[in-house]
Amino acid sequence: MAIPTWRLFGVVTFALFLVCLSANSVHAGFGITPPYVENHRLTRGTVYEQKITLVRSDPTEDLQAEITMNLPEIESWFSVDRGNKFILPKGSTQIPIVVRVTVPDDADYEAHQGTIRIRTSALEGSAPSGSGVTIALGAQVDVNVEVVDKIYDFEVRKIRSLDLEEGRRKWGLFFPGKISFLMTIENTGNTEYGPTKVQFEIYDRDMETLLETIENTNRIEKIPPFAIQEVLAELPTRLVAGQYKAKYTIFKGDEVAQQNVIDLSISTIGAIPGYEGYGFNGLSLADKLKVAAALGVPLLILGALGVTLVRRRQRAHALRSY
Amino acid sequence: MLHELRTSGSFFRSLRTTEGKITLLSLCSGAFLLALVGIVLFETPEPVRADDVSTSVTVLNTPPTWTVNAQELVASATSTPTNSGANITWIATADDSSGDRYYLLICKTSGLPTANANTAPSCNGGVANQWAVSASTTVSVQAAAATTTKETFPFENEKNDWFAWVCDGNAALPRCFGTFTTGNEFGDNGSPFVINHPPVFAATANDGPENPGGTVTWSSTSYDNDVLSGANDQIRLFVCRAAGFSTSTGCTGAGGGWATSTLTATNAATTTDIVVPTRDGLYDAFVYLMDEHNHAATSSFQASNSSFTVNNVAPALSSATISLEDVDNVGNLTLATPEGQTSGFEVRFTATDNNSCQNIVSGNELTSAIANIYRTGVGSTSCQVSGDYNSNNCYANASPLFSPYISCTQDGGSCSGSSDSTATWTCTFSVWYNADPTDASTPWTAEGWQTTVQIGDDDFATSTLTESLSGNEMTSFLAFNVSQTTIAFGSLEPGQFNDPLATTTDLVAIGNVGLDEDLHGDTMCTTTEWTGPDTCDTNGINPANDIPVNNQKIATSSVAYAATEAFTLTGSSTPTELTIRVPKTTATSSPQERDTYWGINIPIAITTAGSYEGQNTITAKKSAIGFW
């Protein structure tokens, strides 16, 4: 079959151009971590946030990032802190975005799947004309969420205990040493929650003799759902300076969330710069009663005097009236 | 007497004999001669006259007399003996009718002493019998005689009698009062005085070295020979941290005492507990012995340094304090460097050393640490030696492939001083991009990452290798690269197509997951029309100069354009999934990759020759874990 002249001309031109396109350059690496939004413990009203970090190995130019969602029935629950279009700036190897999932109060208890795609491309207008068929890169975020009833749960990720000094006697009162026990807790439930109680059984350093059993005196902070946070338990000890073993127990309601043994070092007074011991809230019940008596008795006397004076004045007034 | 009378009778009877007469004559002659000699020798007295008679008499000096009897100024008695080396002082007061100054003389015996003109009197028997003598003292003023005692002669005895005398030093006729006193009316202040001798301290030693928490015992060969109280005096051993001792207050050197024994009859010994923590090293221990009367020993062992050694003990780790942390110290371990190492991960832990966290020269006692990091499926025992290293799942500190990328240091300020036995440490390390993920939808979801830690001290003693109580998860890292930036379909006439599909793009796995891809494209148009992605068909497709997206095909191998394995490329709303199945990369130096094959069919309706442009998007996603 004969080829028309105009078509032949076109083919030649087309061919020349495409030959030129075979000279390829190299894409920089691109990635996301984690490549999912996954939570099987969402509940009604929950707000769950998943940070996803976009990484580039060689950010020599600005790139346009575009987010598209394929989330049947639940797309309205999802939002991205940076919006659906944003710039991956030149020079930044890591760009975090936060995908927020807001579960409606009337959401059904069921599972949902979908995807979020993050596509990167050259900024509009920056791609030179004549580039041919260019390649844009994207990464897929798998979405797998489930709405369930309320769950109260947490995991202990790590613990640490700060150095402390022995208690001190002042004004006839004994201010115990303060054990500051820090727990990094991940709330794996979907409701604000956290350790309900911390107990220490303190033994001599050979773990032969139980010297003291104490519990936290402060209210342990609750942790928002799905968050990881370090919380503090304060426990009063009347032990003198020395080395001890402490068996700690972190309670989750009536359950034991974690129990283990740590070394406990109690220093002498003044040995730890910046240490702050217990104030009045660490006093024993007997000492608290002493303080109450010391403060309360004068107040009672003053009150009684006041009442007496008022009554006298009323009586005098009544007599004068009479 | 009767015998003498009988003798006299015989004398007169003997006159009747010649021998008797001669004897009588001899006696008379002798008497005469004696008288004659007397007359010659003695001055012939002046003639006495009746009007010149004179008289004379010499009144002799009289001795001083006791006003207050002698006594010990400080009672020296069995219950309150005088320690050898201390002074004993006697006091007394005397009067003298002639006003002579007097001396108080303390003698060992009751023999009358000798008064001396213008000087102190002497005890009967001389100075060897003298305890003390006062200075010349004005009458009626209290005199004091004192002596310094010593361990040896003349104080070698515990009990020593004394007799006090008062004498004057009258130049003409010095006299001592004829009666001594012993002060017995003053109780313990009277004779005798009692000397307490120092205890015998013959040897000392201790049973060190000892660990913190142990007990060091100091023993001695020691006793006391004084027995006046009814038994040997008891003794007590002091062990001081520094030189310096007082019999009244004990150790006076810096730091006070290590230990003090109870009173005992012989071989005093004492112990001290080596508290926890105590820094390892040599400790001074100066030993002192004294008896129950606070008399210190005088031997060479007194104040000698019976130093002891506190052993170095290995530090320890508590598994509950070990944590494996992300770069930001929150959440799971998250890789963020495609085809490289992500740095800044941390292992944190608290180390305990019974030798304190501060050594004896105030440096750090804890000096080194190692940490192995591994996927739990590998296990701690399989990630310890150099050969265990694997960038996917085991970062063994011993490996030269990992050791340059981990650094462990003690946290500043975490050691508060020598009384603090704990310090916190942080190991910072890097992890390769292909480290196995353990989070959701991975082959290792049931596992996690763990760490074992070992801490060492300045004497190279090390703790046991201790595994953390709780580990962490390694997050999936979807990272990839495409080597090409454009797709070169080659030169085609309208109606022609790539057959088989030959143009390729690669997909390189440079994260820690296996990959698949979704592909989509847009309508292509000529360079003059093309202004950007998805702009060619803004006003609908023009068959003469637009190439629809579904004219492109994709496949995982070089198949025919018409083959069923060649999938039609779609638009962005319905991307085409291509199960390219790039495995997870397992070797850092050779990332896994797979090619995608592309082809295009130039519509026959195209009439515009020239270059056509468009944009295809490759969206990488995690593949099913069976294909990793």
Interface residues (C-beta under 8 A of the other chain):
Chain A: I3 W6 R7 F9 G10 V11 V12 T13 F14 A15 L16 F17 L18 V19 C20 L21 S22 N24 S25 V26 H27 A28 G29 F30 G31 I32 T33 P34 P35 Y36 E38 T53 V55 R56 S57 T68 T93 Q94 T115 R117 R119 S121 E124 G125 A127 S129 G130 S131 G132 V133 T134 I135 A136 L137 G138 A139 Q140 D142 N144 E155 V156 R157 K158 I159 R160 S161 D163 T184 R205 I228 A241 G242 Q243 Y248 Q258 N260 V261 I262 D263 S265 S267 T268 A271 I272 P273
Chain B: G213 V275 V276 P277 A316 S318 S319 A320 T321 I322 S323 E325 V330 G331 N332 T334 L335 A336 T337 P338 E339 G340 R348 T350 T352 N354 S416 G417 S419 D420 S421 T422 T424 D439 A440 S441 L469 S470 N472 T475 S476 F477 L478 A479 F480 N481 V482 S483 Q484 T485 T486 I487 A488 F489 G490 S491 L492 E493 P494 T505 V508 I510 G511 V513 D518 G521 M524 T527 W530 G532 P533 S572 P575 I602 I606 T607 T608 A609 G610 S611 Y612 E613 G614 Q615 N616 T617 I618 T619 A620 K621 K622
